[in-house]
Amino acid sequence: MNDFKNIQDLWQQQHKPSAYSADELIYKAQEQKRKSSRKQMATIVVLFTLIAIIAGLWIITPLGNWVSTGLAIMFMAIFIRVGLEAYSYMRIQNIKVDEFSEVYRSKIMSFYRFRKNLVSLVTAVTVVLYISGFLMMLPTFKATLPNWFFIYIVVFLIVGIPIATYLLIKQARNEIRDLKELINMM
């Protein structure tokens, strides 16, 4: 009886024929690729801007104190994420939407798994490193900044981190949903 159940499960999991014509699939895949490329380029530009700002601050900060170490951690976290976004951008540019459907499907599935890991795991690690670097600088901020400005920073962290986390999770879910939709079209 188990063999029959296994065969039935395998039958249910097999690839279902597409309701779209080949031209429609190619067009939809090209549109999804353009959307994904634009999002990735925007992310890369924003992250490079952050790198430039943090690198500038790190250069003007004397080495050997918590501010320098915190900025270095923040710089490293963003730099790693930019590198992975650039790699992801190159990967999607190398996927040809008019390839043989099984080759395209395997490439897009591989890209989907990579993006899913990047969006969920790497983003979380990057955010934790970034926040850790910023928290390392708080004692120096408390000692050097006016009290009202330090309180502003702390309140901003308490309010801003949950909002930023919510927005990152929402963006990640949207991207994963779009990728699943593309894969389900095939």
N, C-alpha and C positions, 0 to 999 in steps of 0.2 A: 504494500500500500504506500510506503514511503517513496518508492521509486516513481509511482504514478504521480504523487504529490510533487516530487522534484521536477518531473517532466512538465507538469502543469505550470509550476512556477517559472521554469525556463521559458515556456511558451509565452507566458504573460510578459516576461521581461524582454522579449525579442523586439528588435527595432520595428516601429510602426511606420507605414508609408506616410510620406508627407502630403499634406493637403494643399501644398503650394507647388506651383510650376517651378521649373529650374530657373527661369528668368526672375521670378519673384523672389526665390531664395537668394539668388546672387545679389539682387538689388537690396534686399533686407540686410544681408550680411555686409554689404558695402556701407550701408547707412549706419549699421551698428559699429562697424570698424571706424568710421569717421567720428561718430559720437565718442567712442572710447578714446580715440587718438586725441581729440580736442580736450577731453577731460584730463588725460594724462599730461598733455602739454601745459595746461593751466596749473596743474599740481606741481609740475617741475618748475615752472616760473615762480610760483609762490615760494616753494622750498628753496630755490636758489636765492631769492630775495632775502629770506630768513638767514640763509648761510652767510650772505654778504654782511648783513647787519651784525650777526653774532661774531663773525670773524673780525669785523672792524672793532667791536667791543673787546674781543679777546686780545687783539694786537695792542690796544691802548691800555690794557689792564696789566699791572705788574704781575709777574709769574710768582707762584708759590703761595698764593692765598686762596681762600674759598671761592672768591668771585671768579678767579682765573680757572679754577678746577670746574666750577659749575658751568661756566661758559664753554669750556672744552667738552664737557659731557653733552651739553645741548648741541654744540656744533657737530660732534660726532654722530649723535642720533639723527639729526636732520640730514647730514651728509650721506649716511647709510641709506636713508629713505630715498633721497634724490637718486642715488646710484641704482637702487632697485626700481624706481619709477622709470628711469631712463632705459634700463634693461628691458622692462616690461613694454615700453614704447617701441623699442627696436623689435621685440618679439612679435608684436601685433602688426608692425609694418611688413614683416617678412611672411605673414600669412596671406596667401593669394586666395581670394574668394572664388576664383574660377577654376581651382584645382579639382581634381577628381574628388567626389563627395566624401569618400571614406578617408582620404588623406586630409582633406580640409577638416572633417569632423574630428579626427584624432589630434590634429594641431590645435583646433579651437578648444577641445576638451583639456589638452595639456595647458593651454593658456588660461583656461578657466580655473583649473586647479591652482596654478601659480598665483593668479590674481586673488583667488579666495584666501590663500595663505598669506599673501602680502597684505590684503585688506584687513584680515582678522588678526593674525598673529604679529606680523611685523609692525603694523600700526600701533597695536597695544604696547609692544616693547618700546617703540620709539616714543610714544607719549609718556610712558613711565620714566624712561631715561631723561626726557626733556623736563618733566616735572621735578625729578630728582635733582637735576642740575640747577633748576631755579630755586628749589628749596635749600640747596647748599649755600646760595647767595643771601638768603634771608637774614642771617645774623649780621652780615656786613651792612645790609640795607637798614636794619634796625639801629645799628651804631652810627651810620653816616647820614641817613635821610631824616627829614623832619618827621615827627611822630604822626601827624595827620596823613602824610604821604605813605608811611609804612602801613598804617591802618587801611588806607585805600588799597594798597597792594594785597594785603591779607584778605580783605573783603572780596576783592576781584578774584583771588584764587578760590575762595570758598564758593563764590557764585559762578565764576567763569569755567572752572574745571568741569562741574557737572553739565553745564550747557554745552561746552565743547565736546565732552564725551557723548552726549546725546546726539549732537550734529554729526560726529564721526560715525557713530553706530548707524544713524539713519542713512548717511551717504554710503556706507559699506553695504547695508542691506539693499539699497537701490541698485548699486553696481552688481551685486550678486544676482539680484532678481533679473536685471537686464541680460546678464550672461546666461542665466538659466533659460530665459525666454528664447534667446538666440539658439541655444542648443536644442531646446524642445521643438523649434521650427524644423529641424532637420529630420 
